Every structure is written in structure tokens, then in C-alpha cells.
Amino acid sequence: MASLETVNELAAGSVAGAAQVIVGQPLDTIKTRAQIAPKGMFKGPMDILVQTVRKEGILALYKGMLSPLIGIAGVNSLLFAAYGASKRIVSPFPDLSLKQIALAGAMAGAANAILASPVEMLKVRMQGQYGSPSDKRLSVIAREMWKEWGFRQGIMRGYWVTVAREIPAYAGFYSAFEFSKRKFAQRYGQQQLPIWALLTSGATGGIAYWLACYPLDVIKSRVQLRPIPPTGNPFQYINAEFRAILGESGFAGLYRGLTPSLIRSIPAAASTFAAFELTREYLKELTGI
């Protein structure tokens, strides 16, 4: 029974992931460019939007989408399946407390980093190109990273900072979603929860995700865009990047791009959770699990 339930979670996670990428990619591009662009290149998120569209065309907002779109089925399948398995590890009972939900989310986030790290590395390096004739295709970037730096320092660059980001991010993500969903369930009933309530709960989870981890996401993007791999152990290079950001832009530098991230999180996370819940419920009816 547990194995069939995991299969349902894997399939629902794939659908949810595709919905997330399609809805959220333009604002994700703005967010990433705010984090990694040289100081003074842009005046703010709106300037990033205007300059990107003016110089590179509207499709540039979807730059780097192929990496998460290809990898998102695996990433979200792993995430939701790991979350389901983590909940069963944390407690044999179905009704977990919010603290237990947060723990299960943190465990799922740590597992999710295995696939999320290379997918995001490729996405960030695509988004870090600004429309010059020398811009490279995704396949070229992937091939060069593998050829020049190998698996650990190339394809998996930024893995440990991704782990550090995903743990608090998904603890906040799932606990906020469950908190909101349970509040709605008290009024409408668990079985009659309207779609808008699922969407709202998902948006709440998305906002909590970014508030829980945003400085680590800025550090991750910068580490993954470096022309050469970071040196030292993970704590050393994360701390070095943290200090570099403070030296360049002060405390505010740790939150560059937060506004488009929060705006993006509302439709992206809402569509993710709604797609997951609806697909899973459909598969439950179909398989009887």
C-alpha cells in the first residue's frame, strides 16, 4: 500500500512541478538576475524586467526554463515522495502536528537537494547570460561544466549550500501550507475544501519558503555562477560568500530579488500545491489508494 501511495505522490509531484515552472519562470529570471548581476547594472526588479524585454525579447524571461522543466518531474517527484515518506518516518499516525510537519519538510528538503542542485545550477548559469552573441545553449553549458570541472565541482556545484537552503525552506513551506489548509478545513471540512482555499494555502507555503531561506538562496546563486568552483569546506565557502555580499551591498544585499520572489511564490506555489493535491486525489480514486 505504501509503495502505491509513493507512486501516486511521484506522479502528482511531476504534474505539480510542471505547473510551478510554467507559472513562475519569468519572475524567477528577474529574481536570479537581481541576485547575480554586477552592482549597478540594474536599478531594481522593474528595471530588470524592462531591460530584459527591451534588449533580449519577451522570451528571455523564460531563459533557463528548459533545465527545470526537464528536471522538475524528477525534482518534485522526489520532493513530494520524500515528504510523504518522511511523514511516515516521523509518525505512524496520519495526523501530524505542525512541528512534525516542519521536521518532515526539512527531511524532504535535504533529500530534494540531490536533484535540485544540478537543475538550479544550470538554470542560474542560463539566466546569468544577457543576450550577447557569445551566450551558450543549455546543452553547451552542461557539457562544458562536466568537461572542465567534472561531477562534484561542475554539475553538483553549490550542492551543500542548496542543502542548507532546502532544509529551512521546506520546513516553512509545508508547515505554512498545512497550517493554512487546516484553518480552511475547520470551516469547510476536509473533504469539501474549495480550490481557492488550496490555492491560498499553497501561496502561504510559497511565501514561507522564501522568508525562511532567502539569504541562502542569494549565496547559492552566486556560488553556482562562479567561473571557478568554490574552495574550502562548505561552511568556509558559504561564510566567504556571505561576507563578500555584506562587503559589497551590506545587509540589504542578502535580500536582493526578494520582492519578485514573493510575488512569484503566490501563483507558483498555489499552482504547485493545487496541481499536486488534485492529481493525487484523482489517482487515489483511480487506484483505490
Stockholm file with secondary structure:
# STOCKHOLM 1.0

chainA/1-289         MASLETVNELAAGSVAGAAQVIVGQPLDTIKTRAQIAPKGMFKGPMDILVQTVRKEGILALYKGMLSPLIGIAGVNSLLFAAYGASKRIVSPFPDLSLKQIALAGAMAGAANAILASPVEMLKVRMQGQYGSPSDKRLSVIAREMWKEWGFRQGIMRGYWVTVAREIPAYAGFYSAFEFSKRKFAQRYGQQQLPIWALLTSGATGGIAYWLACYPLDVIKSRVQLRPIPPTGNPFQYINAEFRAILGESGFAGLYRGLTPSLIRSIPAAASTFAAFELTREYLKELTGI
#=GR chainA/1-289 SS CHHHHHHHHHHHHHHHHHHHHHHHHHHHHHHHHHHHSCTTSCSSHHHHHHHHHHHHCGGGGGTTCHHHHHHHHHHHHHHHHHHHHHHHHHCSSSCCCHHHHHHHHHHHHHHHHHHHHHHHHHHHHHHTCCSCTTCCCHHHHHHHHHHHHHIIIIITTTHHHHHHHHHHHHHHHHHHHHHHHHHHHHHHCSTTCCHHHHHHHHHHHHHHHHHHHHHHHHHHHHHHHCSSCCCSCHHHHHHHHHHHHHHHHCGGGGGTTHHHHHHHHHHHHHHHHHHHHHHHHHHHHHHTC
#=GC SS_cons         CHHHHHHHHHHHHHHHHHHHHHHHHHHHHHHHHHHHSCTTSCSSHHHHHHHHHHHHCGGGGGTTCHHHHHHHHHHHHHHHHHHHHHHHHHCSSSCCCHHHHHHHHHHHHHHHHHHHHHHHHHHHHHHTCCSCTTCCCHHHHHHHHHHHHHIIIIITTTHHHHHHHHHHHHHHHHHHHHHHHHHHHHHHCSTTCCHHHHHHHHHHHHHHHHHHHHHHHHHHHHHHHCSSCCCSCHHHHHHHHHHHHHHHHCGGGGGTTHHHHHHHHHHHHHHHHHHHHHHHHHHHHHHTC
//
